[in-house]
Amino acid sequence: MQKNILVTGGAGFIGSNFISYMLKNSAYDITNVDKLTYAGDIQNTKDFLTNKRYRFFKADIADKDQLKIVFDRKYEAIINFAAETHVDRSIVSAEPFIMANVTGTLNLLHFILQEKAAKLIQISTDEVYGSLAEDEPAFTEMSSISPNNPYSASKASADLLVRSYYQTYKLPVMITRCSNNYGPHQHPEKFIPKIITHALQNKEIPLYGDGQNIRDWLYVEDHCSAIHLVLDHGTPGEVFNIGGACEKTNKEVILHILDLLGKPKDLIHHVTDRKGHDRRYSIHFEKIHTQFGWRPTVTFDEGIKKTINWYKHKWG
Ligand code: NAD
């Protein structure tokens, strides 16, 4: 019998890349449920819209009644990407983050409790661990949960709910926590797309604070291959860190992109730092490497060139 998975948030950045990846690299049939918020773009699904193994529902995962329509069949797994994701927006207003990220996740857990799906992969973030100093060791799956902004707090809350459903009901759930993704289809409000699209238009590129905040960068397709392994081989109740082994300051990222585009450094425009801006994220992904042999394969230089080409094609 054909195996079905439910992807939530599949019109967004990582979700749409994941569906593309899975249609090419697995035999699953895929249902995508997305609310199509400002961040969801149906254009992100155009490459597989007519694929016979794919179907789409527009619904809000925070609304149980709306969500019922997608459970006309039983799924092997739900892979939950749907979320409000922009930290700056969460600082202005946290409510949508609680609805989508916490209530939405709780609803999915309830459908699994009703055996409408066999397992849940919760797509979380390294941001739930909080911030590191430059000389501190990378986060492991055992690091404490210490979110510092409303976005990461909502994701951490969802992780704790998922954990509690494993502990209480022995529900087959797993959590993945990845570092910053980059690649095609990301909303232009996010850091790397903003740099590329502004540079292409010779517009100022805003840089928070001293520009020395450090992020670990993971090419989105590497993230998708890691999720595929967790989906097929992960043990319920486990957490898996997924990192890019590629720490860079924000300023380094901007300079790299400006250099590739042949644009001047004076496009950089220093702006007041984000409130509660985490200094450094770094992720230890030995567990997924040891268990499944996974490691990132795309270097930052390769990945960023592919990303730039995609935005040039769309915006150039
Ligand atoms: P995104 O903002 O590009 O896409 C989110 C998608 O979810 C959109 O299509 C949106 O319409 C949909 N959505 C939002 N609220 C919904 C709701 N209530 N019901 C149904 N659909 C809804 O986000 P992304 O960057 O692709 O991130 C996907 C997941 O990965 C998120 O859970 C995020 O927390 C996590 N994550 C992302 C990154 C990153 O670097 N992008 C890093 C770590 C973790």
Residues whose N, C-alpha, C, O or C-beta is under 5 A from the ligand:
A	BS01	NAD	G9 A11 G12 F13 I14 G15 V33 D34 K35 L36 T37 A39 G40 D41 A59 D60 I61 A62 N80 F81 A82 A83 E84 T85 A100 G104 I123 S124 T125 D126 C178 S179 N180 N181
